[in-house]
């Protein structure tokens, strides 16, 4: 789910060393619930209980002083405490441990999330999404590319801007319709409630590989 916001508002939520990118004259903030599967370190096997868990990311799109485009995360909910701790300790990302679930019923996907630690305790994201047909080739426009083709993550490591490369094939995008949404993650992150319906995309997923931080 993506909403348009004034660039100056979103800029106030990211470090001064990053510039918020715009498309069609607006900054974009994405709320992305998904399911992580087969998560593991390179060369190690997946652990069933630890390697599959839901996440919900709140993100925007930025570039650094070198002109590199990437993602800045405003918050990251994870359904596993070790994943949240590892993301905070290893990648300095704003992970939160949450009580989360993902259920599917035909073309209906149900996401549920309640934050457990650290606070604000109880910050939520509950959504029901109806999944539609694949996007036709002509529907994969520049805006869809801007929102989904991102290959760099930014964070602050001990106050210093760092970046990690992200490898993945193009997302196979599908149409989607939001049947229900009850969330306050936008407000908790410092953004006002949206005054318009979100732009939706869905996907069956892709394999993703995240590198180590560099400066």
Buried (B, 14 or more C-beta within 10 A) or exposed (E): BBBBBBBEBBBEBBBEEBBBBBBEEBBBBBBBBBBBEEBEEEEEEEEEEBBBBBBBBBBBBBBBEEEBBBBBBBBBBBBBBEBBBBBBEEBBBBBBBBBBEBEEEEEEBBBBBBBBEEEEEEBBBBBBBBBEEBBEEEEBEEEBEBBBEBEBBBBBEEEEBBBBBBEBEEBEBBBBEEEEBEBBBBEBBEBEEBEEEBBBBBBEEEEEEEEEBEE
